[in-house]
Amino acid sequence: MPDGKTPGLSLSRSFGDHCVKDFGLVSEPDVTRRNISSRDQFVILATDGVWDVISNLEAVQVVSLTSDREKSAERLVECAGRAWKCKKKGIAMDDISAICLFFHPSPSPQTDPPLIISSYDERFLKQSSSPQLL
């Protein structure tokens, strides 16, 4: 905040912190209602650090092309981290977290958990040696 007497950015995203409304930060989430059909395979819940640099189509491709469901959210986070560094050079990396929720059992004989959560910071991304998808 310009006057330094009110909550910082990390607090401004909390529900009920209306004092920063005048600065463009709101606590009301964007909500879309959708009926799930048998054709729907998964849902991706991710922070704006992912969506600022990865399109919906790219996110679906990353998750769909990750053979191990347990690694799908981690893979998406890694791709977003690399995309952030390319597309937002010189800008501090935003929070990058993702959850992938699968609606149907895995086609492989292995039983995978349906909920995969991932959140990594820049230190992890620097250590990652997996191939780039984006």
NUFIVEX-270578 format. One record per atom (N, C-alpha, C): residue number from 1; x, y, z; atom name. Coordinates in steps of 0.2 Angstrom, whole numbers. Layout:
<pt nr="NUM" px="X" py="Y" pz="Z" atom="CA"/>
...
REM end
This chain:
<pt nr="1" px="4" py="-6" pz="0" atom="N"/>
<pt nr="1" px="0" py="0" pz="0" atom="CA"/>
<pt nr="1" px="4" py="6" pz="0" atom="C"/>
<pt nr="2" px="2" py="11" pz="-3" atom="N"/>
<pt nr="2" px="6" py="17" pz="-4" atom="CA"/>
<pt nr="2" px="8" py="21" pz="3" atom="C"/>
<pt nr="3" px="4" py="21" pz="8" atom="N"/>
<pt nr="3" px="5" py="24" pz="14" atom="CA"/>
<pt nr="3" px="8" py="20" pz="19" atom="C"/>
<pt nr="4" px="9" py="13" pz="18" atom="N"/>
<pt nr="4" px="12" py="8" pz="22" atom="CA"/>
<pt nr="4" px="9" py="7" pz="28" atom="C"/>
<pt nr="5" px="3" py="9" pz="29" atom="N"/>
<pt nr="5" px="-1" py="8" pz="36" atom="CA"/>
<pt nr="5" px="-6" py="3" pz="35" atom="C"/>
<pt nr="6" px="-7" py="-1" pz="30" atom="N"/>
<pt nr="6" px="-12" py="-6" pz="29" atom="CA"/>
<pt nr="6" px="-9" py="-12" pz="26" atom="C"/>
<pt nr="7" px="-13" py="-18" pz="26" atom="N"/>
<pt nr="7" px="-10" py="-24" pz="24" atom="CA"/>
<pt nr="7" px="-6" py="-24" pz="18" atom="C"/>
<pt nr="8" px="-1" py="-28" pz="18" atom="N"/>
<pt nr="8" px="3" py="-29" pz="12" atom="CA"/>
<pt nr="8" px="-1" py="-34" pz="7" atom="C"/>
<pt nr="9" px="2" py="-35" pz="1" atom="N"/>
<pt nr="9" px="-1" py="-38" pz="-5" atom="CA"/>
<pt nr="9" px="-3" py="-45" pz="-2" atom="C"/>
<pt nr="10" px="2" py="-49" pz="2" atom="N"/>
<pt nr="10" px="0" py="-56" pz="4" atom="CA"/>
<pt nr="10" px="-6" py="-56" pz="8" atom="C"/>
<pt nr="11" px="-8" py="-51" pz="11" atom="N"/>
<pt nr="11" px="-14" py="-51" pz="15" atom="CA"/>
<pt nr="11" px="-20" py="-48" pz="11" atom="C"/>
<pt nr="12" px="-19" py="-45" pz="6" atom="N"/>
<pt nr="12" px="-24" py="-42" pz="2" atom="CA"/>
<pt nr="12" px="-29" py="-47" pz="-1" atom="C"/>
<pt nr="13" px="-26" py="-53" pz="-2" atom="N"/>
<pt nr="13" px="-30" py="-58" pz="-6" atom="CA"/>
<pt nr="13" px="-34" py="-62" pz="-1" atom="C"/>
<pt nr="14" px="-34" py="-60" pz="5" atom="N"/>
<pt nr="14" px="-38" py="-64" pz="10" atom="CA"/>
<pt nr="14" px="-45" py="-62" pz="10" atom="C"/>
<pt nr="15" px="-50" py="-66" pz="11" atom="N"/>
<pt nr="15" px="-57" py="-64" pz="11" atom="CA"/>
<pt nr="15" px="-58" py="-59" pz="16" atom="C"/>
<pt nr="16" px="-62" py="-54" pz="15" atom="N"/>
<pt nr="16" px="-64" py="-49" pz="20" atom="CA"/>
<pt nr="16" px="-59" py="-43" pz="20" atom="C"/>
<pt nr="17" px="-54" py="-43" pz="16" atom="N"/>
<pt nr="17" px="-49" py="-38" pz="17" atom="CA"/>
<pt nr="17" px="-51" py="-33" pz="12" atom="C"/>
<pt nr="18" px="-56" py="-29" pz="13" atom="N"/>
<pt nr="18" px="-59" py="-24" pz="8" atom="CA"/>
<pt nr="18" px="-56" py="-18" pz="8" atom="C"/>
<pt nr="19" px="-51" py="-16" pz="12" atom="N"/>
<pt nr="19" px="-47" py="-10" pz="12" atom="CA"/>
<pt nr="19" px="-43" py="-9" pz="6" atom="C"/>
<pt nr="20" px="-42" py="-14" pz="2" atom="N"/>
<pt nr="20" px="-37" py="-13" pz="-4" atom="CA"/>
<pt nr="20" px="-42" py="-13" pz="-10" atom="C"/>
<pt nr="21" px="-48" py="-13" pz="-9" atom="N"/>
<pt nr="21" px="-53" py="-13" pz="-15" atom="CA"/>
<pt nr="21" px="-51" py="-8" pz="-20" atom="C"/>
<pt nr="22" px="-49" py="-2" pz="-17" atom="N"/>
<pt nr="22" px="-48" py="4" pz="-21" atom="CA"/>
<pt nr="22" px="-42" py="3" pz="-26" atom="C"/>
<pt nr="23" px="-38" py="-2" pz="-24" atom="N"/>
<pt nr="23" px="-31" py="-3" pz="-28" atom="CA"/>
<pt nr="23" px="-32" py="-8" pz="-33" atom="C"/>
<pt nr="24" px="-38" py="-11" pz="-34" atom="N"/>
<pt nr="24" px="-39" py="-16" pz="-39" atom="CA"/>
<pt nr="24" px="-39" py="-23" pz="-36" atom="C"/>
<pt nr="25" px="-38" py="-24" pz="-30" atom="N"/>
<pt nr="25" px="-38" py="-31" pz="-27" atom="CA"/>
<pt nr="25" px="-44" py="-33" pz="-24" atom="C"/>
<pt nr="26" px="-47" py="-38" pz="-26" atom="N"/>
<pt nr="26" px="-54" py="-40" pz="-23" atom="CA"/>
<pt nr="26" px="-53" py="-47" pz="-20" atom="C"/>
<pt nr="27" px="-58" py="-49" pz="-16" atom="N"/>
<pt nr="27" px="-57" py="-55" pz="-12" atom="CA"/>
<pt nr="27" px="-63" py="-60" pz="-15" atom="C"/>
<pt nr="28" px="-67" py="-58" pz="-20" atom="N"/>
<pt nr="28" px="-72" py="-62" pz="-23" atom="CA"/>
<pt nr="28" px="-69" py="-66" pz="-29" atom="C"/>
<pt nr="29" px="-70" py="-72" pz="-28" atom="N"/>
<pt nr="29" px="-67" py="-77" pz="-33" atom="CA"/>
<pt nr="29" px="-72" py="-77" pz="-40" atom="C"/>
<pt nr="30" px="-69" py="-78" pz="-45" atom="N"/>
<pt nr="30" px="-73" py="-79" pz="-51" atom="CA"/>
<pt nr="30" px="-75" py="-86" pz="-51" atom="C"/>
<pt nr="31" px="-82" py="-87" pz="-52" atom="N"/>
<pt nr="31" px="-85" py="-94" pz="-51" atom="CA"/>
<pt nr="31" px="-89" py="-95" pz="-58" atom="C"/>
<pt nr="32" px="-88" py="-101" pz="-60" atom="N"/>
<pt nr="32" px="-92" py="-104" pz="-66" atom="CA"/>
<pt nr="32" px="-95" py="-110" pz="-64" atom="C"/>
<pt nr="33" px="-101" py="-111" pz="-66" atom="N"/>
<pt nr="33" px="-105" py="-117" pz="-64" atom="CA"/>
<pt nr="33" px="-105" py="-121" pz="-71" atom="C"/>
<pt nr="34" px="-104" py="-128" pz="-70" atom="N"/>
<pt nr="34" px="-104" py="-132" pz="-76" atom="CA"/>
<pt nr="34" px="-106" py="-139" pz="-74" atom="C"/>
<pt nr="35" px="-110" py="-142" pz="-78" atom="N"/>
<pt nr="35" px="-112" py="-149" pz="-76" atom="CA"/>
<pt nr="35" px="-107" py="-154" pz="-79" atom="C"/>
<pt nr="36" px="-105" py="-158" pz="-75" atom="N"/>
<pt nr="36" px="-99" py="-163" pz="-77" atom="CA"/>
<pt nr="36" px="-103" py="-169" pz="-81" atom="C"/>
<pt nr="37" px="-100" py="-170" pz="-87" atom="N"/>
<pt nr="37" px="-102" py="-176" pz="-91" atom="CA"/>
<pt nr="37" px="-97" py="-181" pz="-91" atom="C"/>
<pt nr="38" px="-99" py="-187" pz="-94" atom="N"/>
<pt nr="38" px="-95" py="-193" pz="-95" atom="CA"/>
<pt nr="38" px="-89" py="-191" pz="-99" atom="C"/>
<pt nr="39" px="-89" py="-186" pz="-103" atom="N"/>
<pt nr="39" px="-84" py="-184" pz="-108" atom="CA"/>
<pt nr="39" px="-78" py="-180" pz="-104" atom="C"/>
<pt nr="40" px="-80" py="-177" pz="-98" atom="N"/>
<pt nr="40" px="-75" py="-173" pz="-95" atom="CA"/>
<pt nr="40" px="-70" py="-178" pz="-91" atom="C"/>
<pt nr="41" px="-64" py="-177" pz="-92" atom="N"/>
<pt nr="41" px="-59" py="-181" pz="-89" atom="CA"/>
<pt nr="41" px="-56" py="-179" pz="-82" atom="C"/>
<pt nr="42" px="-55" py="-172" pz="-82" atom="N"/>
<pt nr="42" px="-52" py="-169" pz="-76" atom="CA"/>
<pt nr="42" px="-54" py="-162" pz="-75" atom="C"/>
<pt nr="43" px="-52" py="-159" pz="-69" atom="N"/>
<pt nr="43" px="-52" py="-152" pz="-69" atom="CA"/>
<pt nr="43" px="-46" py="-149" pz="-66" atom="C"/>
<pt nr="44" px="-44" py="-144" pz="-68" atom="N"/>
<pt nr="44" px="-37" py="-141" pz="-65" atom="CA"/>
<pt nr="44" px="-39" py="-135" pz="-61" atom="C"/>
<pt nr="45" px="-37" py="-134" pz="-55" atom="N"/>
<pt nr="45" px="-38" py="-129" pz="-51" atom="CA"/>
<pt nr="45" px="-31" py="-126" pz="-50" atom="C"/>
<pt nr="46" px="-30" py="-120" pz="-52" atom="N"/>
<pt nr="46" px="-23" py="-117" pz="-51" atom="CA"/>
<pt nr="46" px="-23" py="-109" pz="-50" atom="C"/>
<pt nr="47" px="-18" py="-107" pz="-47" atom="N"/>
<pt nr="47" px="-17" py="-100" pz="-45" atom="CA"/>
<pt nr="47" px="-16" py="-96" pz="-51" atom="C"/>
<pt nr="48" px="-16" py="-89" pz="-50" atom="N"/>
<pt nr="48" px="-15" py="-85" pz="-56" atom="CA"/>
<pt nr="48" px="-8" py="-85" pz="-59" atom="C"/>
<pt nr="49" px="-4" py="-87" pz="-55" atom="N"/>
<pt nr="49" px="3" py="-88" pz="-57" atom="CA"/>
<pt nr="49" px="4" py="-93" pz="-63" atom="C"/>
<pt nr="50" px="-1" py="-98" pz="-63" atom="N"/>
<pt nr="50" px="-1" py="-103" pz="-69" atom="CA"/>
<pt nr="50" px="-5" py="-100" pz="-74" atom="C"/>
<pt nr="51" px="-11" py="-97" pz="-73" atom="N"/>
<pt nr="51" px="-15" py="-94" pz="-78" atom="CA"/>
<pt nr="51" px="-12" py="-88" pz="-82" atom="C"/>
<pt nr="52" px="-8" py="-84" pz="-78" atom="N"/>
<pt nr="52" px="-5" py="-78" pz="-81" atom="CA"/>
<pt nr="52" px="0" py="-80" pz="-87" atom="C"/>
<pt nr="53" px="2" py="-86" pz="-87" atom="N"/>
<pt nr="53" px="7" py="-88" pz="-92" atom="CA"/>
<pt nr="53" px="5" py="-95" pz="-96" atom="C"/>
<pt nr="54" px="0" py="-98" pz="-94" atom="N"/>
<pt nr="54" px="-2" py="-104" pz="-98" atom="CA"/>
<pt nr="54" px="-9" py="-104" pz="-99" atom="C"/>
<pt nr="55" px="-11" py="-105" pz="-106" atom="N"/>
<pt nr="55" px="-18" py="-105" pz="-108" atom="CA"/>
<pt nr="55" px="-22" py="-111" pz="-106" atom="C"/>
<pt nr="56" px="-28" py="-111" pz="-106" atom="N"/>
<pt nr="56" px="-32" py="-116" pz="-104" atom="CA"/>
<pt nr="56" px="-30" py="-123" pz="-108" atom="C"/>
<pt nr="57" px="-30" py="-121" pz="-115" atom="N"/>
<pt nr="57" px="-28" py="-127" pz="-120" atom="CA"/>
<pt nr="57" px="-21" py="-130" pz="-118" atom="C"/>
<pt nr="58" px="-16" py="-125" pz="-116" atom="N"/>
<pt nr="58" px="-9" py="-128" pz="-115" atom="CA"/>
<pt nr="58" px="-10" py="-132" pz="-108" atom="C"/>
<pt nr="59" px="-14" py="-130" pz="-103" atom="N"/>
<pt nr="59" px="-14" py="-133" pz="-97" atom="CA"/>
<pt nr="59" px="-17" py="-140" pz="-98" atom="C"/>
<pt nr="60" px="-22" py="-141" pz="-102" atom="N"/>
<pt nr="60" px="-26" py="-147" pz="-104" atom="CA"/>
<pt nr="60" px="-21" py="-152" pz="-107" atom="C"/>
<pt nr="61" px="-17" py="-149" pz="-112" atom="N"/>
<pt nr="61" px="-12" py="-153" pz="-115" atom="CA"/>
<pt nr="61" px="-6" py="-156" pz="-110" atom="C"/>
<pt nr="62" px="-4" py="-151" pz="-106" atom="N"/>
<pt nr="62" px="1" py="-154" pz="-101" atom="CA"/>
<pt nr="62" px="-2" py="-159" pz="-97" atom="C"/>
<pt nr="63" px="-8" py="-158" pz="-94" atom="N"/>
<pt nr="63" px="-10" py="-164" pz="-90" atom="CA"/>
<pt nr="63" px="-12" py="-170" pz="-94" atom="C"/>
<pt nr="64" px="-15" py="-169" pz="-100" atom="N"/>
<pt nr="64" px="-17" py="-175" pz="-104" atom="CA"/>
<pt nr="64" px="-11" py="-179" pz="-106" atom="C"/>
<pt nr="65" px="-5" py="-175" pz="-107" atom="N"/>
<pt nr="65" px="1" py="-179" pz="-110" atom="CA"/>
<pt nr="65" px="5" py="-182" pz="-104" atom="C"/>
<pt nr="66" px="4" py="-180" pz="-98" atom="N"/>
<pt nr="66" px="8" py="-183" pz="-93" atom="CA"/>
<pt nr="66" px="5" py="-190" pz="-91" atom="C"/>
<pt nr="67" px="9" py="-195" pz="-93" atom="N"/>
<pt nr="67" px="7" py="-202" pz="-92" atom="CA"/>
<pt nr="67" px="6" py="-204" pz="-85" atom="C"/>
<pt nr="68" px="9" py="-201" pz="-80" atom="N"/>
<pt nr="68" px="8" py="-203" pz="-73" atom="CA"/>
<pt nr="68" px="4" py="-198" pz="-70" atom="C"/>
<pt nr="69" px="-3" py="-199" pz="-68" atom="N"/>
<pt nr="69" px="-7" py="-194" pz="-65" atom="CA"/>
<pt nr="69" px="-5" py="-191" pz="-59" atom="C"/>
<pt nr="70" px="-1" py="-195" pz="-55" atom="N"/>
<pt nr="70" px="2" py="-192" pz="-49" atom="CA"/>
<pt nr="70" px="7" py="-186" pz="-50" atom="C"/>
<pt nr="71" px="9" py="-186" pz="-56" atom="N"/>
<pt nr="71" px="14" py="-181" pz="-58" atom="CA"/>
<pt nr="71" px="11" py="-175" pz="-62" atom="C"/>
<pt nr="72" px="5" py="-175" pz="-64" atom="N"/>
<pt nr="72" px="1" py="-170" pz="-68" atom="CA"/>
<pt nr="72" px="2" py="-163" pz="-65" atom="C"/>
<pt nr="73" px="0" py="-162" pz="-59" atom="N"/>
<pt nr="73" px="0" py="-156" pz="-56" atom="CA"/>
<pt nr="73" px="7" py="-153" pz="-56" atom="C"/>
<pt nr="74" px="12" py="-158" pz="-54" atom="N"/>
<pt nr="74" px="19" py="-156" pz="-53" atom="CA"/>
<pt nr="74" px="21" py="-153" pz="-60" atom="C"/>
<pt nr="75" px="19" py="-157" pz="-65" atom="N"/>
<pt nr="75" px="22" py="-156" pz="-72" atom="CA"/>
<pt nr="75" px="19" py="-149" pz="-74" atom="C"/>
<pt nr="76" px="13" py="-147" pz="-73" atom="N"/>
<pt nr="76" px="10" py="-141" pz="-75" atom="CA"/>
<pt nr="76" px="13" py="-135" pz="-71" atom="C"/>
<pt nr="77" px="15" py="-136" pz="-65" atom="N"/>
<pt nr="77" px="18" py="-131" pz="-61" atom="CA"/>
<pt nr="77" px="25" py="-130" pz="-64" atom="C"/>
<pt nr="78" px="29" py="-135" pz="-66" atom="N"/>
<pt nr="78" px="35" py="-135" pz="-69" atom="CA"/>
<pt nr="78" px="35" py="-131" pz="-75" atom="C"/>
<pt nr="79" px="30" py="-132" pz="-80" atom="N"/>
<pt nr="79" px="29" py="-129" pz="-86" atom="CA"/>
<pt nr="79" px="27" py="-122" pz="-85" atom="C"/>
<pt nr="80" px="23" py="-120" pz="-80" atom="N"/>
<pt nr="80" px="21" py="-113" pz="-79" atom="CA"/>
<pt nr="80" px="27" py="-109" pz="-76" atom="C"/>
<pt nr="81" px="32" py="-112" pz="-72" atom="N"/>
<pt nr="81" px="38" py="-109" pz="-70" atom="CA"/>
<pt nr="81" px="42" py="-107" pz="-75" atom="C"/>
<pt nr="82" px="43" py="-112" pz="-80" atom="N"/>
<pt nr="82" px="47" py="-111" pz="-86" atom="CA"/>
<pt nr="82" px="44" py="-105" pz="-90" atom="C"/>
<pt nr="83" px="38" py="-106" pz="-91" atom="N"/>
<pt nr="83" px="34" py="-101" pz="-95" atom="CA"/>
<pt nr="83" px="35" py="-94" pz="-92" atom="C"/>
<pt nr="84" px="34" py="-93" pz="-86" atom="N"/>
<pt nr="84" px="35" py="-87" pz="-82" atom="CA"/>
<pt nr="84" px="41" py="-84" pz="-83" atom="C"/>
<pt nr="85" px="47" py="-88" pz="-83" atom="N"/>
<pt nr="85" px="53" py="-85" pz="-84" atom="CA"/>
<pt nr="85" px="54" py="-83" pz="-91" atom="C"/>
<pt nr="86" px="51" py="-86" pz="-96" atom="N"/>
<pt nr="86" px="52" py="-84" pz="-103" atom="CA"/>
<pt nr="86" px="47" py="-78" pz="-105" atom="C"/>
<pt nr="87" px="41" py="-78" pz="-102" atom="N"/>
<pt nr="87" px="36" py="-73" pz="-104" atom="CA"/>
<pt nr="87" px="36" py="-67" pz="-100" atom="C"/>
<pt nr="88" px="39" py="-67" pz="-93" atom="N"/>
<pt nr="88" px="39" py="-62" pz="-89" atom="CA"/>
<pt nr="88" px="46" py="-60" pz="-86" atom="C"/>
<pt nr="89" px="50" py="-60" pz="-90" atom="N"/>
<pt nr="89" px="57" py="-59" pz="-89" atom="CA"/>
<pt nr="89" px="58" py="-52" pz="-84" atom="C"/>
<pt nr="90" px="61" py="-53" pz="-79" atom="N"/>
<pt nr="90" px="63" py="-47" pz="-75" atom="CA"/>
<pt nr="90" px="57" py="-46" pz="-70" atom="C"/>
<pt nr="91" px="52" py="-50" pz="-70" atom="N"/>
<pt nr="91" px="46" py="-49" pz="-65" atom="CA"/>
<pt nr="91" px="46" py="-54" pz="-60" atom="C"/>
<pt nr="92" px="45" py="-53" pz="-54" atom="N"/>
<pt nr="92" px="46" py="-58" pz="-49" atom="CA"/>
<pt nr="92" px="40" py="-63" pz="-50" atom="C"/>
<pt nr="93" px="42" py="-70" pz="-49" atom="N"/>
<pt nr="93" px="37" py="-75" pz="-51" atom="CA"/>
<pt nr="93" px="32" py="-75" pz="-46" atom="C"/>
<pt nr="94" px="26" py="-76" pz="-48" atom="N"/>
<pt nr="94" px="20" py="-76" pz="-44" atom="CA"/>
<pt nr="94" px="19" py="-83" pz="-41" atom="C"/>
<pt nr="95" px="15" py="-84" pz="-36" atom="N"/>
<pt nr="95" px="13" py="-90" pz="-33" atom="CA"/>
<pt nr="95" px="11" py="-95" pz="-39" atom="C"/>
<pt nr="96" px="14" py="-101" pz="-39" atom="N"/>
<pt nr="96" px="12" py="-106" pz="-45" atom="CA"/>
<pt nr="96" px="10" py="-112" pz="-41" atom="C"/>
<pt nr="97" px="3" py="-114" pz="-41" atom="N"/>
<pt nr="97" px="1" py="-120" pz="-37" atom="CA"/>
<pt nr="97" px="-5" py="-123" pz="-42" atom="C"/>
<pt nr="98" px="-5" py="-129" pz="-42" atom="N"/>
<pt nr="98" px="-10" py="-132" pz="-46" atom="CA"/>
<pt nr="98" px="-13" py="-139" pz="-42" atom="C"/>
<pt nr="99" px="-19" py="-140" pz="-43" atom="N"/>
<pt nr="99" px="-23" py="-146" pz="-41" atom="CA"/>
<pt nr="99" px="-26" py="-149" pz="-47" atom="C"/>
<pt nr="100" px="-25" py="-156" pz="-49" atom="N"/>
<pt nr="100" px="-28" py="-159" pz="-54" atom="CA"/>
<pt nr="100" px="-33" py="-164" pz="-51" atom="C"/>
<pt nr="101" px="-39" py="-164" pz="-53" atom="N"/>
<pt nr="101" px="-44" py="-169" pz="-50" atom="CA"/>
<pt nr="101" px="-47" py="-173" pz="-56" atom="C"/>
<pt nr="102" px="-46" py="-179" pz="-56" atom="N"/>
<pt nr="102" px="-48" py="-184" pz="-61" atom="CA"/>
<pt nr="102" px="-54" py="-187" pz="-59" atom="C"/>
<pt nr="103" px="-59" py="-187" pz="-64" atom="N"/>
<pt nr="103" px="-66" py="-189" pz="-63" atom="CA"/>
<pt nr="103" px="-66" py="-197" pz="-64" atom="C"/>
<pt nr="104" px="-62" py="-200" pz="-68" atom="N"/>
<pt nr="104" px="-63" py="-207" pz="-69" atom="CA"/>
<pt nr="104" px="-56" py="-211" pz="-67" atom="C"/>
<pt nr="105" px="-57" py="-218" pz="-66" atom="N"/>
<pt nr="105" px="-51" py="-221" pz="-64" atom="CA"/>
<pt nr="105" px="-46" py="-221" pz="-70" atom="C"/>
<pt nr="106" px="-40" py="-222" pz="-68" atom="N"/>
<pt nr="106" px="-34" py="-222" pz="-72" atom="CA"/>
<pt nr="106" px="-35" py="-228" pz="-77" atom="C"/>
<pt nr="107" px="-33" py="-228" pz="-83" atom="N"/>
<pt nr="107" px="-34" py="-233" pz="-88" atom="CA"/>
<pt nr="107" px="-29" py="-239" pz="-86" atom="C"/>
<pt nr="108" px="-23" py="-237" pz="-83" atom="N"/>
<pt nr="108" px="-18" py="-242" pz="-81" atom="CA"/>
<pt nr="108" px="-20" py="-246" pz="-75" atom="C"/>
<pt nr="109" px="-17" py="-252" pz="-75" atom="N"/>
<pt nr="109" px="-19" py="-257" pz="-69" atom="CA"/>
<pt nr="109" px="-17" py="-254" pz="-62" atom="C"/>
<pt nr="110" px="-13" py="-249" pz="-62" atom="N"/>
<pt nr="110" px="-11" py="-245" pz="-56" atom="CA"/>
<pt nr="110" px="-17" py="-241" pz="-54" atom="C"/>
<pt nr="111" px="-18" py="-241" pz="-47" atom="N"/>
<pt nr="111" px="-24" py="-237" pz="-45" atom="CA"/>
<pt nr="111" px="-20" py="-230" pz="-42" atom="C"/>
<pt nr="112" px="-22" py="-225" pz="-46" atom="N"/>
<pt nr="112" px="-19" py="-218" pz="-44" atom="CA"/>
<pt nr="112" px="-24" py="-215" pz="-40" atom="C"/>
<pt nr="113" px="-22" py="-211" pz="-35" atom="N"/>
<pt nr="113" px="-26" py="-206" pz="-31" atom="CA"/>
<pt nr="113" px="-29" py="-201" pz="-36" atom="C"/>
<pt nr="114" px="-36" py="-199" pz="-35" atom="N"/>
<pt nr="114" px="-39" py="-195" pz="-40" atom="CA"/>
<pt nr="114" px="-37" py="-188" pz="-39" atom="C"/>
<pt nr="115" px="-34" py="-186" pz="-33" atom="N"/>
<pt nr="115" px="-33" py="-179" pz="-32" atom="CA"/>
<pt nr="115" px="-25" py="-178" pz="-31" atom="C"/>
<pt nr="116" px="-22" py="-174" pz="-36" atom="N"/>
<pt nr="116" px="-15" py="-172" pz="-36" atom="CA"/>
<pt nr="116" px="-14" py="-165" pz="-34" atom="C"/>
<pt nr="117" px="-10" py="-163" pz="-29" atom="N"/>
<pt nr="117" px="-9" py="-156" pz="-28" atom="CA"/>
<pt nr="117" px="-1" py="-155" pz="-29" atom="C"/>
<pt nr="118" px="0" py="-149" pz="-31" atom="N"/>
<pt nr="118" px="7" py="-147" pz="-32" atom="CA"/>
<pt nr="118" px="8" py="-140" pz="-31" atom="C"/>
<pt nr="119" px="13" py="-138" pz="-28" atom="N"/>
<pt nr="119" px="15" py="-131" pz="-27" atom="CA"/>
<pt nr="119" px="22" py="-130" pz="-26" atom="C"/>
<pt nr="120" px="26" py="-127" pz="-30" atom="N"/>
<pt nr="120" px="33" py="-127" pz="-30" atom="CA"/>
<pt nr="120" px="35" py="-120" pz="-31" atom="C"/>
<pt nr="121" px="41" py="-118" pz="-27" atom="N"/>
<pt nr="121" px="44" py="-111" pz="-28" atom="CA"/>
<pt nr="121" px="49" py="-112" pz="-33" atom="C"/>
<pt nr="122" px="52" py="-106" pz="-34" atom="N"/>
<pt nr="122" px="58" py="-105" pz="-39" atom="CA"/>
<pt nr="122" px="64" py="-110" pz="-38" atom="C"/>
<pt nr="123" px="65" py="-111" pz="-32" atom="N"/>
<pt nr="123" px="71" py="-115" pz="-30" atom="CA"/>
<pt nr="123" px="70" py="-122" pz="-33" atom="C"/>
<pt nr="124" px="64" py="-125" pz="-32" atom="N"/>
<pt nr="124" px="63" py="-131" pz="-35" atom="CA"/>
<pt nr="124" px="63" py="-131" pz="-43" atom="C"/>
<pt nr="125" px="60" py="-126" pz="-46" atom="N"/>
<pt nr="125" px="60" py="-126" pz="-53" atom="CA"/>
<pt nr="125" px="68" py="-126" pz="-56" atom="C"/>
<pt nr="126" px="72" py="-122" pz="-52" atom="N"/>
<pt nr="126" px="79" py="-122" pz="-54" atom="CA"/>
<pt nr="126" px="82" py="-129" pz="-54" atom="C"/>
<pt nr="127" px="80" py="-133" pz="-50" atom="N"/>
<pt nr="127" px="83" py="-140" pz="-49" atom="CA"/>
<pt nr="127" px="80" py="-145" pz="-54" atom="C"/>
<pt nr="128" px="74" py="-143" pz="-57" atom="N"/>
<pt nr="128" px="70" py="-148" pz="-61" atom="CA"/>
<pt nr="128" px="74" py="-149" pz="-67" atom="C"/>
<pt nr="129" px="75" py="-156" pz="-69" atom="N"/>
<pt nr="129" px="78" py="-158" pz="-75" atom="CA"/>
<pt nr="129" px="74" py="-161" pz="-80" atom="C"/>
<pt nr="130" px="67" py="-160" pz="-79" atom="N"/>
<pt nr="130" px="63" py="-164" pz="-84" atom="CA"/>
<pt nr="130" px="62" py="-160" pz="-90" atom="C"/>
<pt nr="131" px="61" py="-163" pz="-96" atom="N"/>
<pt nr="131" px="61" py="-160" pz="-102" atom="CA"/>
<pt nr="131" px="55" py="-155" pz="-103" atom="C"/>
<pt nr="132" px="56" py="-149" pz="-107" atom="N"/>
<pt nr="132" px="51" py="-144" pz="-108" atom="CA"/>
<pt nr="132" px="46" py="-147" pz="-112" atom="C"/>
<pt nr="133" px="40" py="-145" pz="-110" atom="N"/>
<pt nr="133" px="34" py="-147" pz="-114" atom="CA"/>
<pt nr="133" px="32" py="-140" pz="-118" atom="C"/>
<pt nr="134" px="32" py="-135" pz="-115" atom="N"/>
<pt nr="134" px="30" py="-128" pz="-118" atom="CA"/>
<pt nr="134" px="36" py="-125" pz="-122" atom="C"/>
REM end
